[in-house]
């Protein structure tokens, strides 16, 4: 079972906390499966995961809109695909072993791969925007200093 690591951080406290919570729900599902829970108990935990994912995706998309992330439409599409896959998964669980197999897909592909591949894109975008903004301010300040300390030629 994978665990949260700092390298998964997108450096946004709300989003990171939500990602951590998703890992915890996935861990809860894994432990339930290991303890031979019933299919209805497993579906209950998956429903909790599904509900939390919907909230997380909504918040994450609002954040990406706020920072004017240019690939937001594509990211929303990926979120919709994950949501649809999870709905199908919940509906089609028939055995504990089937659930365990699908849980690996959820944690490794949807959570981990999505965070490391897709979510890091908006983090890098925002980081680059911040660098450019800081760089611009620095250059502007430097220009002001240079022109104010060097009197015009006579």
N, C-alpha and C positions, 0 to 999 in steps of 0.2 A: 504494500500500500504506500503510495507516494505521500509525502508530507510537504507542507509549505516551506519554502526557502526564500531567503532575502533576494536571491537572484531573479525571483518571479515578480518582484516589485515594479510597479509602473510609477512609483513615487507620487502617488495620490492617496492620501490616507483613507478616504472613503472607499475608493475602488479596491485598494489593497485589503482593507478590512472585509469587504464583501468577498473577495477572492479567497481569503483565509476561511471565511464562514462556509464557502462552497466546498473547500477541502474537508472541513469538519463534518459537513453533512455527508459527503462521500465516504468518509471514514466511518461514520455512524452506520451507513448502509452496509459497508463491508463487514463490520463487527456483527451486525444483525444476521447477515448471511452466514458468517462463520459459526454462529450459535444456533444454526438450523431453525431460523424463524420461519413462520408461515409465509406463503406468497402474499397474503393480505398485509402482513406487517412490512414486508419488503416494498410492496406497492405504496404503502403509507409513507415510508421514508422517501421513496422516489417522488411522490407527490410533493413532499416538503421541498425536495431539491428543485423540482420543476417550478414551484411557486417562488422560491428564492431566486432562481435563475431569471425568471420574468422580471422581478424587481431589479435585479442587478443589471440586466441588459438595458432596461429603461433608464436607469441612472447613468450607466456607462455611455449610452447614446446621447443623453442630455449633456454630459461632460464633453464628449467629442464635438457636439454642436457648439458648445460654449467656446471651445478653442479653435473653432473653424477648421476642424480636421477635414482635409480634402477628399479622403476615401471613406467618408461616413456611409454613403449609400451601399458600398460593397460590404462594409463591416456589418451593417444592419442585415444585409442578405445572409451573411454567415450566421448571425444570431438567429435568424428565422429558420435556417436549416438545422441548427442545433436544437432549437425548440421543437421542430417537427419530428426530428429523430428521437428526442426524449419522449414525446407523446406516443410514438410508435412503440418504443421500448417498453413503456409502462403498460400499454395495452397488451403486449405480446409475451410478457413473462409467464412462463408455464412451469419452470423448474428452478430450484435453487442454483444448480450448476449453470443453467442458462443465464440466470441473473448475475452470477459471479463473473461469467465471461463478459457480459455487457457492461458490468461495473468497471472493468478494466478499460473498456472503450471510453466510458464516460470520464474517468479520471485521467487517463493518459492522453487521449486524443482531444476530447472536448475541453477539459480544464487546462491541463499542462500545455499541450501543443497550442491551443488557442491563445493562452496568455503569452507564451514565449514567442509565438510567431505573429499573431495578429495584434494583440494588445500592445506589444512592444513597439509596433509601428506608430501608434498615436503618441506614445511616450517619447519616442525619438523625434517625432514631428514637433511636439511641444518644446522639447529641449533645444532643438535647432532654432525654433522661433525665438526662444528666450536668448540664445547666444547672439542671434542677429540683432535683436533689440538692444542688448547690452553693448554689442559692438558698435552699433550706430550711435548710441548715447556717448560712448567713450570717444569716438571720432569727432562727434559734434563738440564735446567738451574740449578736446585737444585743439580743434580748429579755433575755438573761442580764445583759448589761452594763447595760442600762437599769434593771432591777430591783435590781441590786446597788449602783448608784451613787445611786439615789434612795431614801432611807430612807422607810419608810411614814409617812403623816401621823400626827401625835400627837393 
